[in-house]
Amino acid sequence: MRHLFMAAAAATAIATVPTLAPAQGEGSCGEATITEMSWASASVVTAVATFLMDQGYGCDVTKVPSSITPALASVAETGEPDILTELWVNSAPVYDRLVEEGKLEPLTRVLSDGSVQGWYVPDYLLEEHPELGTLDGVLKNPDLLDNRFHNCPDGWDCRTVNDNILAAAGFEDAGFEIFDHGSGETLASSIASAHADEAPWIGYYWSPTAILGRYPMTRIDMGGFDADAHACNETPDCADPQVSAYPNADVFTVVTDSFAEAEPEVTDMLRNMQFTNDQMNAVLAWKDENTASNEEAAVHFLTSYQDVWSDWLNDAARERLSNVLNQ
């Protein structure tokens, strides 16, 4: 709670700091619009980017609540928002066309190792039973996992993929019950409950999330990714389901071409802005544990990882941010 109070105080103090004007000869940053997507990691990325743009480069930033499809449609029709901070390109079929048309410029993989998803077991189980780190070891030892696989809720894309892989691998024949969770909340709760008792658990999850920040889990080795098999597994009527690992999803920060041309220094900063899954998991876990706001989580990241983000900035912005955070 002491750390939360300090972060909240810092966030309040930062909010009252006047926007710093760019140094003479640097150019100026005017108004900018930036997406605030509805999921936790994207909201934190936006909060961090907004603070750096505001206090480091003197931008007047407006957050635009959105999701991937509406944000891309808006760019196509109006040229705004200027910045899309966490764009999952595998969920955006129109993305390639907008890049080809010169309406969007991809800057960076904002999650440097991509979004990760797959089948996980708790680390405490692997320490005692390292054979559970592979699919073959899991299938040979259902009793070590309470004979239960924790599946995605109905309606999630991963539910279709999991159902096909589970059938292809023969989980029910191996003695597993497939437990289909009714919601993301119950899936997350099952992980928390298992860790509280160091009980058996295997199932689907993804990163970055607060859950994987709070509870050490390892993705099991599924034997590699097969693009054709995964494409079939994504369809409910897949004629020949095959075992395949989930691919890591590319997650980009992109800007409109007009913004990149008008604000090259801010664009360079955004081009450098990257988070590892471990870093984001830790921030999201802190946010969850402290019931913190996105802005407080951003302050927590900025105060905890100064050696990371300071390399994103030019010299003048780095000096301004140092003055703000250390005052």
N, C-alpha and C positions, 0 to 999 in steps of 0.2 A: 504493500500500500504506500510505503514511503516513496518508492520509485514512481508509482502512478501519480502521487501528489506533485513530485518534482516535474514529471513530464507535463502534467496539466498546467502547472505554473509556467513552465517554459512556453507551452503553446499559447497561453494567454498573453505572456509577455511579447511573444513574437507577433501576435495579432495586433498589438498596439504599436509596433515599431513602424515608423513611416517607411514607405517604399523608397528604396535608395536609388537615386538617379545615376545613370551610367556616367562613368568618368569621361572627361573631355576627350573628344576624338574617337570614342568607342562606338558611336552610333547610339541609337535609342531603341528600346523595345516598347512597342505600343500595346494595343489590346490583343489578346489571344484567347481562343476558345479551346477547351480541352475536355475530352470525354471523362466521365465518371461512371464506369461500368458497374454493374450491380453485384459483382462478386468481390470477395474480400481482398484478394491480392491486387486486383485492378484498382480498387479504391485506394489502397495504400500507395501504389505506384503513382497514381494521380496526385495524391496529397504530397508526396515527396517532390514530384516534378513541379507542382504548383508553388511550393515553398521556395525551391531553388530558382525558379523563374522570377518570382516576385522579389525576393530579398537579394538574389544574386545579380539579376539582370534588369530589374526595374520594370517587369512586365505587369500589365493590368490583366489578370487572368480570370476568366469566367468558366466555371465548371458546368458541363452539360450532361445531366443524367441521361444514360443511354444504354444500349446493348449493341452487339456487333452489327446485326443486319440494319437496324434503323440508322446507325451512325454512318455506315457505308452508303445507304440510300441518300442521306442528307448531303454527304460529300459529292455524290454524283449529281444531285439536283441543285445544290446551293454553293458548293465549295467550302462548306463548314460542317463540322468543327475543324479547326486548324490542326489539332493534334489528337491522335488516337493512341492512347498509351499502352493498352494491352490487347492487341488484336490477335485472336486465335485464327490464323489463316486457314486452317483445315475446316473451320466452320464458316468460311466466307467465300463462296464460289464466285462472287462478283469482284473479289479483291484483285485477281490477276488482270482483269479487264481494266480496272481503274488505274493500275500501275502502267499498263501498256498505253493507255490514253493520256498519260502524263498528268493525271489528277492526284495521284498519291506517290510519295517517295518513301520507300522502306528505309529506316535508319539503322535499326539494331534489333537483335534478338534480346528483348528486354528481360526475359528469363533465359539466362545464358545457356542452361542445359535443357531448356524446353520444359513444357508441362509433362510430367511423368505420371503414368497410370499403369496399373497392373494388379497382380495378386500378391498380397503381403502376409507375412507372419511376424509376430513380435520377436524382438531381438533376444528376449530372455529364453524363448523356446529354441532359437538357433544355437545359443550358447550351450544348451544341454543336449540338443539333438541337431547337429549340423547337417544331417541328411535331409532335413526339411527345407533346405535352401534350393532344392531342385524339384521340378514337377514329378519326376520319377520317384524321388524320395517321399514326396507327399502321398502319392498314390499307393505306395507300399506301406504307409504308416498312418492310416486314417484314425486309429485309436489314439495316436499322440495329438490329434487335432479335434478330439471330441466328436469325430465322425460327422462334422458339420462344415459346410462351406457357406460363408456369408455373402449373399448375392445382392446385386443392385436392385433398387425398387423398380417396379413396372413403369414403363414410360421413359426410362433413362436409356441412352444409346448403349451404355455398357451392359445393360441387361441382355440385349440381343446378342452382343458379342460373347458375353460370358456363357449364355445358354448354349451357344454353338460349340464353344471350346469345351465346356463341361461334358457335352454329349460326345464330342470327338475323342476326348481323353478317357472317357468311361468312368467318370467320378461315381455315379450311382452304383455301377457294377463293382467298384472298388470298396463300397460300403459307406459312402458319404450321403448324408441328407443335404439337399440343397435348400437352404433357408432364404427365402425371398423377403427382403426387408420392405416394410411398407413406406418408408421415408428415409431421406438422408440423415435425419436426426436419430432414428433408431439404429442405423448402420454405425454412425459415429458413437452412439452410446454403447454399442456392443464392444467397441474397441476399448473405450474407457473402462467398462466393467471388467473386461478380461485383464487389463493391465492392473487394476486394483487388486486382483486376486492371483496375478500371474497364471491365469488360466489359458487353456488352448484356444487358439483363434487362427483362422485363415479366411481370407476373402479379398474383395476388391476395394481399392482406395486409390487416391490420386494426390499429387503434389504440384504446386504448393498449397498446403492447408494447415490450419492450426492443429488439427489432429496429429499429423505427422511431425509437427513441431513439438508437440507435448509428449508423444508416445513413440519411442524408438521402434521402428518397424523396418523390415528389409523386404524388397521385392524379390520374389523367388525367380529362379532361372527357368524360363519356359522353353528354352531351346532355340531362341532366336526369333526374329521377325520375318514373316513371309507376307509380302505385300498382296499377292493374289489371294492367299488364304484369308488374310484379314479383311479384304474387300468383300469376300463372300460371307464371312462371319458377321459382317455389319448388316446383313439382310436377313429378315425373319424367315424367308423361304430358301435359305442357302441349301443347295442340293447336296453339297459335299463338304460339311464342316471339317476343318483341320485345326490342329493345335498351332497357334502362333502367338508370340508375345505382342503386347500392345506397342505401337510406335510412340516415341516421344513426339509431342506436338510442338511445332514452331509457333512462338508467341512474339510478335513484333510490336515495336513502337513505330508508327508511321506518321508523316505529316503531309499536308497538301503541298504541292509544288510551289504555290504562291507564297505560303508561309516560309518555306525553305529559302526562297529567293529574298524575301523581305527581312528575315531574321536569321542570318547565317550563324551568328555566334550562339544564339539559343539552340538552333538546329544542331550545331556541333556538340553542345552539352547533351542534348537528347540522344544524339548518336552514341555517346559514351556511356549512357545510363543503362546499367545492367545489374541484375540481382541473380545470385545463385538460388537454387531451390532451398538449400540449407539456410541461407540468410533470410529468405522470405518466410520459410516455415517458422523460424525462430521469432520473427517479428509478429507473425499472425498468432503464434502461441501466446506471446506476451500480451497482445491486444485482447485475446480471448480471456486469458486469466485475469486481466485487470479491468475488463469491461470498458475498454478504452475506445475513444473515437478514432477515426481515420487520421485526423490531424495529430492526435497524441501518439499514435503509432508511427507517424512520419517523424515526429520529434525524437521518439525512441530510436528509430533507425539512424537519424542524423547524428545523434549524440553517441551512439554505440559503434558506428561504422564510419567514423570520419576519415579513416585511412582509405576507405573504398570510394566514397563519393567525392572527396576532394580532387581526385584525379579526373573527374568528369568535367571540371570547370576551367575556365581561363583564369589567369592570375588575378585580375581585378575582381571577378565574382568570388573567387576563393577567399580573398581578403575580406570582402563584405560579409560573407557567410561566417567566417571565423569570428568577426567582430560581433555579429548578432548572437551566435550560439554561446559565445564565451563571456557575454556581458553580465 
